[in-house]
Amino acid sequence: MPPRHGKSLTATQLFSAYYLYRNPSKNVGIVGYNADFVSDHSEEARRFFRRSDGSISKSTKAKTDWKTDKNGGFFGTSVGGSITGKGFDLAIIDDPIKGIEDAFSRTKRESLREWFSSDFYTRLEPNASVIVIHTRWHRKDLAGTLLQQEREADRPEGWRIVSFPALKEENEIDYPDGCNVVRTDREAGEALCPERYDVEDLKQIKGTQGAYKWNALYQQRPAPESGNIWKEDLFGMRKPDSVELVDTGLHVDAAYTENEQNSASAWVKAAKDRSGNVYVLDVGFDWLELPELLQSISRYDCPIMIENKASGKSLVQALTRNGLPAEEVDVQGDKVARAKIAKMSVNDKNIFVHPDCYSTLLLDKKQGILEFPNGQHDDLADAFSQAIEHLSEDEENSKQTKGGFKMNRPFF
């Protein structure tokens, strides 16, 4: 849910009080990003419990640790705080990350995941319930980790996802099959609670916040549709009719597997015109073993450049044996660094994408480069960076110019 729509009031304060009122012998635990945050919620939950005629033990003194007269109780702590000796029938994690800076710290994300699995999860009583309230700053935050585990688990937890974006979207977020997703019955573009924030209010907020914060805070999308490194306004949709293209080549990031949880093979066919503008002619990706990948790559009638990792070497050898022009390409640095360098190299150029592959390259849910580096997979983004890097080289230094060919006709 978006900010100021009552998620903490409803779930952390009111529901925890209601749960204890109905189950006074049970134990509730809440966890937040710091002690003051938790203390405020604990105090409000106790107030609601009392207003419902709930009876609190006379021995209760601490704000964050209070007991009912039936030996149940409420305990609050911050992430990483001590929960030794505690057990929870209902556990609520409310905003375990303070903000965007913590969310983008790999160390803090890993520390949170370790705390959840090693400390928090071991405190759950049999048949306990867990509620996670989370601003989705990052794809690999705690919520993202739990969802990924749900996709991969032999025995899924069966999370119930309450997904209420501020503005209803046509293309809603996909969740693992084992999840029970609760959505609101709205038309695309409708506000969640117009009595508080109508559509015009939300549009104004979106303009003020910017794409990333809007998508994280208000839409539960940790990466904006316009992406991080690659922005959609860098790309145009065009067929290169009557354009003289040079340096046409297929750029491949190879991997041999049929398991979609692993890296895929991805490829980008691209060229440039005499002004240095880039034309993306075709793209693809798939999870294939070597024979199937060889068949997919062999249909392209242009030189093939393959990243020189272990899987790439065997593909180059197989293509060469079949008489196809394939070569290894040396790449330096990690994928994010290469993407940033590639982007800088085309800042003053146009990138035109054929209409037939525009959606796959930019918007695909698994591999679309606008989500990079926070998307599900980064294989297509890496192949695209390789293509841009190659096409940005000076013609006299470009190996591919020697074996490339001009293309003076439309392609399909």
Contacts in CASP RR format, 6 or more apart in sequence:
PFRMAT RR
TARGET T0000
AUTHOR 0000-0000-0000
METHOD contacts of the structure
MODEL  1
MPPRHGKSLTATQLFSAYYLYRNPSKNVGIVGYNADFVSDHSEEARRFFR
RSDGSISKSTKAKTDWKTDKNGGFFGTSVGGSITGKGFDLAIIDDPIKGI
EDAFSRTKRESLREWFSSDFYTRLEPNASVIVIHTRWHRKDLAGTLLQQE
READRPEGWRIVSFPALKEENEIDYPDGCNVVRTDREAGEALCPERYDVE
DLKQIKGTQGAYKWNALYQQRPAPESGNIWKEDLFGMRKPDSVELVDTGL
HVDAAYTENEQNSASAWVKAAKDRSGNVYVLDVGFDWLELPELLQSISRY
DCPIMIENKASGKSLVQALTRNGLPAEEVDVQGDKVARAKIAKMSVNDKN
IFVHPDCYSTLLLDKKQGILEFPNGQHDDLADAFSQAIEHLSEDEENSKQ
TKGGFKMNRPFF
1 7 0 8 1.000
1 162 0 8 1.000
1 164 0 8 1.000
1 192 0 8 1.000
2 164 0 8 1.000
2 165 0 8 1.000
2 166 0 8 1.000
2 192 0 8 1.000
2 197 0 8 1.000
2 217 0 8 1.000
2 218 0 8 1.000
2 219 0 8 1.000
3 217 0 8 1.000
3 218 0 8 1.000
4 196 0 8 1.000
4 197 0 8 1.000
5 164 0 8 1.000
5 166 0 8 1.000
5 192 0 8 1.000
5 193 0 8 1.000
5 196 0 8 1.000
7 133 0 8 1.000
8 41 0 8 1.000
8 94 0 8 1.000
8 95 0 8 1.000
8 133 0 8 1.000
9 44 0 8 1.000
11 92 0 8 1.000
11 94 0 8 1.000
11 131 0 8 1.000
11 133 0 8 1.000
12 30 0 8 1.000
12 41 0 8 1.000
12 45 0 8 1.000
12 92 0 8 1.000
12 94 0 8 1.000
12 133 0 8 1.000
13 41 0 8 1.000
13 44 0 8 1.000
13 45 0 8 1.000
13 48 0 8 1.000
14 45 0 8 1.000
14 48 0 8 1.000
15 92 0 8 1.000
15 131 0 8 1.000
16 28 0 8 1.000
16 29 0 8 1.000
16 30 0 8 1.000
16 45 0 8 1.000
16 74 0 8 1.000
16 90 0 8 1.000
16 92 0 8 1.000
17 45 0 8 1.000
17 46 0 8 1.000
17 48 0 8 1.000
17 49 0 8 1.000
17 52 0 8 1.000
18 48 0 8 1.000
18 52 0 8 1.000
19 26 0 8 1.000
19 28 0 8 1.000
19 90 0 8 1.000
20 26 0 8 1.000
20 28 0 8 1.000
20 49 0 8 1.000
20 54 0 8 1.000
20 68 0 8 1.000
20 72 0 8 1.000
20 73 0 8 1.000
20 74 0 8 1.000
21 49 0 8 1.000
21 52 0 8 1.000
21 53 0 8 1.000
21 54 0 8 1.000
23 89 0 8 1.000
24 54 0 8 1.000
24 55 0 8 1.000
24 68 0 8 1.000
24 69 0 8 1.000
24 70 0 8 1.000
24 72 0 8 1.000
25 68 0 8 1.000
25 70 0 8 1.000
25 71 0 8 1.000
25 72 0 8 1.000
26 72 0 8 1.000
26 73 0 8 1.000
26 89 0 8 1.000
26 90 0 8 1.000
27 72 0 8 1.000
27 73 0 8 1.000
27 74 0 8 1.000
27 75 0 8 1.000
27 86 0 8 1.000
27 87 0 8 1.000
27 88 0 8 1.000
27 89 0 8 1.000
27 90 0 8 1.000
27 125 0 8 1.000
28 45 0 8 1.000
28 73 0 8 1.000
28 74 0 8 1.000
28 75 0 8 1.000
28 88 0 8 1.000
28 89 0 8 1.000
28 90 0 8 1.000
28 91 0 8 1.000
28 92 0 8 1.000
29 74 0 8 1.000
29 75 0 8 1.000
29 76 0 8 1.000
29 77 0 8 1.000
29 86 0 8 1.000
29 88 0 8 1.000
29 90 0 8 1.000
29 91 0 8 1.000
29 92 0 8 1.000
30 38 0 8 1.000
30 41 0 8 1.000
30 42 0 8 1.000
30 45 0 8 1.000
30 74 0 8 1.000
30 75 0 8 1.000
30 76 0 8 1.000
30 91 0 8 1.000
30 92 0 8 1.000
30 93 0 8 1.000
30 94 0 8 1.000
31 38 0 8 1.000
31 76 0 8 1.000
31 77 0 8 1.000
31 78 0 8 1.000
31 79 0 8 1.000
31 91 0 8 1.000
31 92 0 8 1.000
31 93 0 8 1.000
31 94 0 8 1.000
31 96 0 8 1.000
31 120 0 8 1.000
32 38 0 8 1.000
32 77 0 8 1.000
32 78 0 8 1.000
32 79 0 8 1.000
32 93 0 8 1.000
32 94 0 8 1.000
32 95 0 8 1.000
32 96 0 8 1.000
33 78 0 8 1.000
33 79 0 8 1.000
33 95 0 8 1.000
33 96 0 8 1.000
33 97 0 8 1.000
33 98 0 8 1.000
33 99 0 8 1.000
33 102 0 8 1.000
34 78 0 8 1.000
34 98 0 8 1.000
35 64 0 8 1.000
35 77 0 8 1.000
35 78 0 8 1.000
37 78 0 8 1.000
37 94 0 8 1.000
37 95 0 8 1.000
38 64 0 8 1.000
38 76 0 8 1.000
38 77 0 8 1.000
38 78 0 8 1.000
39 63 0 8 1.000
39 64 0 8 1.000
41 76 0 8 1.000
41 94 0 8 1.000
42 63 0 8 1.000
42 64 0 8 1.000
42 66 0 8 1.000
42 74 0 8 1.000
42 76 0 8 1.000
43 63 0 8 1.000
45 74 0 8 1.000
46 56 0 8 1.000
46 63 0 8 1.000
46 66 0 8 1.000
46 74 0 8 1.000
49 56 0 8 1.000
49 68 0 8 1.000
49 74 0 8 1.000
50 56 0 8 1.000
54 68 0 8 1.000
55 68 0 8 1.000
55 69 0 8 1.000
55 70 0 8 1.000
56 66 0 8 1.000
56 67 0 8 1.000
56 68 0 8 1.000
56 69 0 8 1.000
57 66 0 8 1.000
57 67 0 8 1.000
57 68 0 8 1.000
57 69 0 8 1.000
57 71 0 8 1.000
59 67 0 8 1.000
60 66 0 8 1.000
60 67 0 8 1.000
64 74 0 8 1.000
64 75 0 8 1.000
64 76 0 8 1.000
64 77 0 8 1.000
65 74 0 8 1.000
65 75 0 8 1.000
65 76 0 8 1.000
66 73 0 8 1.000
66 74 0 8 1.000
67 73 0 8 1.000
67 74 0 8 1.000
75 83 0 8 1.000
75 86 0 8 1.000
75 88 0 8 1.000
77 83 0 8 1.000
79 96 0 8 1.000
79 112 0 8 1.000
79 115 0 8 1.000
80 111 0 8 1.000
80 115 0 8 1.000
80 119 0 8 1.000
83 119 0 8 1.000
83 120 0 8 1.000
83 123 0 8 1.000
85 123 0 8 1.000
86 123 0 8 1.000
87 123 0 8 1.000
87 124 0 8 1.000
87 125 0 8 1.000
88 123 0 8 1.000
88 124 0 8 1.000
88 125 0 8 1.000
88 128 0 8 1.000
89 125 0 8 1.000
89 127 0 8 1.000
89 128 0 8 1.000
89 129 0 8 1.000
90 128 0 8 1.000
90 129 0 8 1.000
90 130 0 8 1.000
90 131 0 8 1.000
91 120 0 8 1.000
91 123 0 8 1.000
91 124 0 8 1.000
91 128 0 8 1.000
91 129 0 8 1.000
91 130 0 8 1.000
91 131 0 8 1.000
92 130 0 8 1.000
92 131 0 8 1.000
92 132 0 8 1.000
92 133 0 8 1.000
93 116 0 8 1.000
93 120 0 8 1.000
93 130 0 8 1.000
93 131 0 8 1.000
93 132 0 8 1.000
93 133 0 8 1.000
93 134 0 8 1.000
93 142 0 8 1.000
94 133 0 8 1.000
95 133 0 8 1.000
95 134 0 8 1.000
95 135 0 8 1.000
96 112 0 8 1.000
96 132 0 8 1.000
96 134 0 8 1.000
96 142 0 8 1.000
97 103 0 8 1.000
97 108 0 8 1.000
97 112 0 8 1.000
97 134 0 8 1.000
97 135 0 8 1.000
97 137 0 8 1.000
97 141 0 8 1.000
97 142 0 8 1.000
99 135 0 8 1.000
99 137 0 8 1.000
100 137 0 8 1.000
100 213 0 8 1.000
100 216 0 8 1.000
102 108 0 8 1.000
103 109 0 8 1.000
103 137 0 8 1.000
103 138 0 8 1.000
103 141 0 8 1.000
104 137 0 8 1.000
104 138 0 8 1.000
109 138 0 8 1.000
109 140 0 8 1.000
109 141 0 8 1.000
109 142 0 8 1.000
112 141 0 8 1.000
112 142 0 8 1.000
113 142 0 8 1.000
113 145 0 8 1.000
116 142 0 8 1.000
116 145 0 8 1.000
124 130 0 8 1.000
132 142 0 8 1.000
132 143 0 8 1.000
132 146 0 8 1.000
134 141 0 8 1.000
134 142 0 8 1.000
134 143 0 8 1.000
135 216 0 8 1.000
135 217 0 8 1.000
136 143 0 8 1.000
136 144 0 8 1.000
136 216 0 8 1.000
136 220 0 8 1.000
136 221 0 8 1.000
136 222 0 8 1.000
137 216 0 8 1.000
137 222 0 8 1.000
138 222 0 8 1.000
138 374 0 8 1.000
139 222 0 8 1.000
139 223 0 8 1.000
139 371 0 8 1.000
139 374 0 8 1.000
139 375 0 8 1.000
139 376 0 8 1.000
140 374 0 8 1.000
141 222 0 8 1.000
144 222 0 8 1.000
146 157 0 8 1.000
146 159 0 8 1.000
147 159 0 8 1.000
147 175 0 8 1.000
147 176 0 8 1.000
147 179 0 8 1.000
149 157 0 8 1.000
150 156 0 8 1.000
150 157 0 8 1.000
150 158 0 8 1.000
150 159 0 8 1.000
150 176 0 8 1.000
150 178 0 8 1.000
150 179 0 8 1.000
151 176 0 8 1.000
151 261 0 8 1.000
152 261 0 8 1.000
156 176 0 8 1.000
156 178 0 8 1.000
156 179 0 8 1.000
158 178 0 8 1.000
158 179 0 8 1.000
158 180 0 8 1.000
159 176 0 8 1.000
159 178 0 8 1.000
159 179 0 8 1.000
159 180 0 8 1.000
160 179 0 8 1.000
160 180 0 8 1.000
160 181 0 8 1.000
160 182 0 8 1.000
161 175 0 8 1.000
161 179 0 8 1.000
161 180 0 8 1.000
161 181 0 8 1.000
161 182 0 8 1.000
162 182 0 8 1.000
163 172 0 8 1.000
163 173 0 8 1.000
163 175 0 8 1.000
163 181 0 8 1.000
163 182 0 8 1.000
163 183 0 8 1.000
163 220 0 8 1.000
164 183 0 8 1.000
164 184 0 8 1.000
164 192 0 8 1.000
165 192 0 8 1.000
165 218 0 8 1.000
165 219 0 8 1.000
165 220 0 8 1.000
165 221 0 8 1.000
166 191 0 8 1.000
166 192 0 8 1.000
166 197 0 8 1.000
166 202 0 8 1.000
166 205 0 8 1.000
166 218 0 8 1.000
166 219 0 8 1.000
167 189 0 8 1.000
167 190 0 8 1.000
167 191 0 8 1.000
167 192 0 8 1.000
167 199 0 8 1.000
167 202 0 8 1.000
167 218 0 8 1.000
167 219 0 8 1.000
168 184 0 8 1.000
168 186 0 8 1.000
168 187 0 8 1.000
168 188 0 8 1.000
168 189 0 8 1.000
168 190 0 8 1.000
168 192 0 8 1.000
169 188 0 8 1.000
169 189 0 8 1.000
169 219 0 8 1.000
170 188 0 8 1.000
172 183 0 8 1.000
173 220 0 8 1.000
173 221 0 8 1.000
174 365 0 8 1.000
175 181 0 8 1.000
184 192 0 8 1.000
186 192 0 8 1.000
189 199 0 8 1.000
190 199 0 8 1.000
191 197 0 8 1.000
191 198 0 8 1.000
191 199 0 8 1.000
191 201 0 8 1.000
191 202 0 8 1.000
197 205 0 8 1.000
202 218 0 8 1.000
205 214 0 8 1.000
205 218 0 8 1.000
206 214 0 8 1.000
206 218 0 8 1.000
207 214 0 8 1.000
209 217 0 8 1.000
209 218 0 8 1.000
210 224 0 8 1.000
211 224 0 8 1.000
211 225 0 8 1.000
211 226 0 8 1.000
211 227 0 8 1.000
212 223 0 8 1.000
212 224 0 8 1.000
212 227 0 8 1.000
212 228 0 8 1.000
214 224 0 8 1.000
215 221 0 8 1.000
215 222 0 8 1.000
215 223 0 8 1.000
215 224 0 8 1.000
215 225 0 8 1.000
216 222 0 8 1.000
222 374 0 8 1.000
223 370 0 8 1.000
223 371 0 8 1.000
223 374 0 8 1.000
223 375 0 8 1.000
225 232 0 8 1.000
225 363 0 8 1.000
225 370 0 8 1.000
226 232 0 8 1.000
226 233 0 8 1.000
226 370 0 8 1.000
227 370 0 8 1.000
227 371 0 8 1.000
227 372 0 8 1.000
228 371 0 8 1.000
228 372 0 8 1.000
228 373 0 8 1.000
228 374 0 8 1.000
229 336 0 8 1.000
229 339 0 8 1.000
229 340 0 8 1.000
229 343 0 8 1.000
229 372 0 8 1.000
229 373 0 8 1.000
230 339 0 8 1.000
230 343 0 8 1.000
230 362 0 8 1.000
230 369 0 8 1.000
230 370 0 8 1.000
230 372 0 8 1.000
230 381 0 8 1.000
231 370 0 8 1.000
232 362 0 8 1.000
232 370 0 8 1.000
234 343 0 8 1.000
234 346 0 8 1.000
234 351 0 8 1.000
235 351 0 8 1.000
235 352 0 8 1.000
235 353 0 8 1.000
235 358 0 8 1.000
235 362 0 8 1.000
236 350 0 8 1.000
236 351 0 8 1.000
236 352 0 8 1.000
236 353 0 8 1.000
236 358 0 8 1.000
237 352 0 8 1.000
237 353 0 8 1.000
237 354 0 8 1.000
237 355 0 8 1.000
237 358 0 8 1.000
238 279 0 8 1.000
238 352 0 8 1.000
238 353 0 8 1.000
238 354 0 8 1.000
238 355 0 8 1.000
239 354 0 8 1.000
239 355 0 8 1.000
239 410 0 8 1.000
239 411 0 8 1.000
240 271 0 8 1.000
240 273 0 8 1.000
240 279 0 8 1.000
240 281 0 8 1.000
240 352 0 8 1.000
240 354 0 8 1.000
240 407 0 8 1.000
240 410 0 8 1.000
240 411 0 8 1.000
241 410 0 8 1.000
242 408 0 8 1.000
243 273 0 8 1.000
243 279 0 8 1.000
243 408 0 8 1.000
244 273 0 8 1.000
244 274 0 8 1.000
244 406 0 8 1.000
244 407 0 8 1.000
244 408 0 8 1.000
245 271 0 8 1.000
245 272 0 8 1.000
245 273 0 8 1.000
245 279 0 8 1.000
245 406 0 8 1.000
245 407 0 8 1.000
245 408 0 8 1.000
246 271 0 8 1.000
246 272 0 8 1.000
246 273 0 8 1.000
246 274 0 8 1.000
246 395 0 8 1.000
246 401 0 8 1.000
246 404 0 8 1.000
246 406 0 8 1.000
247 271 0 8 1.000
247 272 0 8 1.000
247 390 0 8 1.000
247 391 0 8 1.000
247 395 0 8 1.000
247 398 0 8 1.000
247 400 0 8 1.000
247 401 0 8 1.000
247 404 0 8 1.000
248 269 0 8 1.000
248 270 0 8 1.000
248 271 0 8 1.000
248 281 0 8 1.000
248 302 0 8 1.000
248 303 0 8 1.000
248 404 0 8 1.000
248 405 0 8 1.000
248 407 0 8 1.000
249 269 0 8 1.000
249 270 0 8 1.000
249 271 0 8 1.000
249 300 0 8 1.000
249 302 0 8 1.000
249 303 0 8 1.000
249 304 0 8 1.000
249 305 0 8 1.000
249 387 0 8 1.000
249 400 0 8 1.000
249 404 0 8 1.000
250 267 0 8 1.000
250 268 0 8 1.000
250 269 0 8 1.000
250 297 0 8 1.000
250 300 0 8 1.000
250 302 0 8 1.000
250 303 0 8 1.000
250 304 0 8 1.000
250 305 0 8 1.000
251 267 0 8 1.000
251 268 0 8 1.000
251 269 0 8 1.000
251 270 0 8 1.000
251 305 0 8 1.000
251 329 0 8 1.000
251 383 0 8 1.000
251 384 0 8 1.000
251 386 0 8 1.000
251 387 0 8 1.000
251 390 0 8 1.000
252 265 0 8 1.000
252 266 0 8 1.000
252 267 0 8 1.000
252 297 0 8 1.000
252 304 0 8 1.000
252 305 0 8 1.000
252 306 0 8 1.000
252 307 0 8 1.000
252 312 0 8 1.000
252 315 0 8 1.000
252 383 0 8 1.000
253 263 0 8 1.000
253 265 0 8 1.000
253 266 0 8 1.000
253 267 0 8 1.000
253 307 0 8 1.000
253 379 0 8 1.000
253 380 0 8 1.000
253 382 0 8 1.000
253 383 0 8 1.000
253 386 0 8 1.000
254 265 0 8 1.000
254 293 0 8 1.000
254 306 0 8 1.000
254 307 0 8 1.000
254 309 0 8 1.000
254 311 0 8 1.000
254 312 0 8 1.000
254 315 0 8 1.000
255 262 0 8 1.000
255 263 0 8 1.000
255 264 0 8 1.000
255 265 0 8 1.000
255 287 0 8 1.000
255 311 0 8 1.000
255 379 0 8 1.000
256 265 0 8 1.000
256 288 0 8 1.000
256 289 0 8 1.000
256 290 0 8 1.000
256 293 0 8 1.000
256 311 0 8 1.000
257 263 0 8 1.000
257 264 0 8 1.000
257 287 0 8 1.000
257 288 0 8 1.000
257 289 0 8 1.000
258 287 0 8 1.000
258 288 0 8 1.000
258 289 0 8 1.000
259 287 0 8 1.000
260 287 0 8 1.000
260 366 0 8 1.000
262 287 0 8 1.000
263 377 0 8 1.000
263 379 0 8 1.000
264 285 0 8 1.000
264 286 0 8 1.000
264 287 0 8 1.000
264 366 0 8 1.000
264 367 0 8 1.000
264 377 0 8 1.000
264 379 0 8 1.000
264 380 0 8 1.000
265 285 0 8 1.000
265 286 0 8 1.000
265 287 0 8 1.000
265 288 0 8 1.000
265 293 0 8 1.000
265 296 0 8 1.000
265 379 0 8 1.000
266 283 0 8 1.000
266 284 0 8 1.000
266 285 0 8 1.000
266 367 0 8 1.000
266 379 0 8 1.000
266 380 0 8 1.000
266 382 0 8 1.000
266 383 0 8 1.000
267 283 0 8 1.000
267 284 0 8 1.000
267 285 0 8 1.000
267 296 0 8 1.000
267 297 0 8 1.000
267 300 0 8 1.000
267 383 0 8 1.000
268 280 0 8 1.000
268 282 0 8 1.000
268 283 0 8 1.000
268 284 0 8 1.000
268 361 0 8 1.000
268 380 0 8 1.000
268 383 0 8 1.000
268 384 0 8 1.000
268 386 0 8 1.000
268 387 0 8 1.000
269 280 0 8 1.000
269 281 0 8 1.000
269 282 0 8 1.000
269 283 0 8 1.000
269 300 0 8 1.000
269 302 0 8 1.000
270 278 0 8 1.000
270 279 0 8 1.000
270 280 0 8 1.000
270 281 0 8 1.000
270 387 0 8 1.000
270 388 0 8 1.000
270 391 0 8 1.000
271 278 0 8 1.000
271 279 0 8 1.000
271 281 0 8 1.000
271 391 0 8 1.000
271 407 0 8 1.000
272 278 0 8 1.000
272 279 0 8 1.000
272 391 0 8 1.000
273 279 0 8 1.000
275 349 0 8 1.000
276 349 0 8 1.000
276 391 0 8 1.000
277 349 0 8 1.000
277 350 0 8 1.000
277 351 0 8 1.000
277 352 0 8 1.000
278 346 0 8 1.000
278 349 0 8 1.000
278 350 0 8 1.000
278 351 0 8 1.000
278 352 0 8 1.000
278 387 0 8 1.000
278 388 0 8 1.000
278 391 0 8 1.000
279 352 0 8 1.000
279 353 0 8 1.000
279 354 0 8 1.000
280 351 0 8 1.000
280 352 0 8 1.000
280 353 0 8 1.000
280 354 0 8 1.000
280 357 0 8 1.000
280 361 0 8 1.000
280 384 0 8 1.000
280 387 0 8 1.000
281 354 0 8 1.000
281 357 0 8 1.000
281 411 0 8 1.000
282 300 0 8 1.000
282 354 0 8 1.000
282 356 0 8 1.000
282 357 0 8 1.000
282 411 0 8 1.000
283 357 0 8 1.000
283 360 0 8 1.000
283 361 0 8 1.000
283 380 0 8 1.000
283 383 0 8 1.000
283 384 0 8 1.000
284 357 0 8 1.000
284 360 0 8 1.000
284 380 0 8 1.000
285 366 0 8 1.000
285 367 0 8 1.000
285 377 0 8 1.000
285 379 0 8 1.000
285 380 0 8 1.000
285 383 0 8 1.000
286 292 0 8 1.000
286 293 0 8 1.000
286 296 0 8 1.000
288 296 0 8 1.000
290 314 0 8 1.000
290 315 0 8 1.000
290 318 0 8 1.000
293 315 0 8 1.000
294 315 0 8 1.000
294 318 0 8 1.000
294 319 0 8 1.000
294 322 0 8 1.000
297 304 0 8 1.000
297 315 0 8 1.000
297 319 0 8 1.000
298 319 0 8 1.000
298 322 0 8 1.000
298 324 0 8 1.000
302 325 0 8 1.000
302 404 0 8 1.000
302 405 0 8 1.000
303 325 0 8 1.000
303 326 0 8 1.000
303 327 0 8 1.000
303 400 0 8 1.000
303 403 0 8 1.000
303 404 0 8 1.000
304 319 0 8 1.000
304 324 0 8 1.000
304 325 0 8 1.000
304 326 0 8 1.000
304 327 0 8 1.000
305 326 0 8 1.000
305 327 0 8 1.000
305 328 0 8 1.000
305 329 0 8 1.000
305 386 0 8 1.000
305 390 0 8 1.000
305 400 0 8 1.000
306 312 0 8 1.000
306 315 0 8 1.000
306 316 0 8 1.000
306 326 0 8 1.000
306 327 0 8 1.000
306 328 0 8 1.000
306 329 0 8 1.000
307 328 0 8 1.000
307 329 0 8 1.000
307 331 0 8 1.000
307 382 0 8 1.000
307 386 0 8 1.000
308 328 0 8 1.000
308 329 0 8 1.000
308 330 0 8 1.000
308 331 0 8 1.000
312 328 0 8 1.000
313 328 0 8 1.000
315 326 0 8 1.000
316 326 0 8 1.000
316 327 0 8 1.000
316 328 0 8 1.000
319 326 0 8 1.000
320 326 0 8 1.000
325 403 0 8 1.000
327 399 0 8 1.000
329 386 0 8 1.000
329 390 0 8 1.000
331 338 0 8 1.000
331 386 0 8 1.000
331 389 0 8 1.000
332 338 0 8 1.000
335 373 0 8 1.000
335 378 0 8 1.000
335 381 0 8 1.000
335 382 0 8 1.000
335 385 0 8 1.000
336 373 0 8 1.000
338 382 0 8 1.000
338 385 0 8 1.000
338 386 0 8 1.000
338 389 0 8 1.000
339 372 0 8 1.000
339 373 0 8 1.000
339 381 0 8 1.000
339 382 0 8 1.000
339 385 0 8 1.000
341 385 0 8 1.000
341 389 0 8 1.000
342 384 0 8 1.000
342 385 0 8 1.000
342 388 0 8 1.000
342 389 0 8 1.000
342 392 0 8 1.000
343 388 0 8 1.000
345 388 0 8 1.000
345 389 0 8 1.000
345 392 0 8 1.000
346 388 0 8 1.000
346 392 0 8 1.000
351 388 0 8 1.000
353 361 0 8 1.000
353 362 0 8 1.000
354 411 0 8 1.000
356 412 0 8 1.000
360 367 0 8 1.000
360 368 0 8 1.000
360 380 0 8 1.000
361 368 0 8 1.000
361 369 0 8 1.000
361 380 0 8 1.000
361 384 0 8 1.000
362 368 0 8 1.000
362 369 0 8 1.000
362 370 0 8 1.000
363 370 0 8 1.000
364 380 0 8 1.000
365 376 0 8 1.000
366 376 0 8 1.000
366 377 0 8 1.000
367 376 0 8 1.000
367 377 0 8 1.000
367 378 0 8 1.000
367 379 0 8 1.000
367 380 0 8 1.000
367 381 0 8 1.000
368 375 0 8 1.000
368 380 0 8 1.000
368 381 0 8 1.000
369 380 0 8 1.000
369 381 0 8 1.000
369 384 0 8 1.000
372 378 0 8 1.000
372 381 0 8 1.000
373 381 0 8 1.000
390 398 0 8 1.000
390 400 0 8 1.000
395 401 0 8 1.000
END
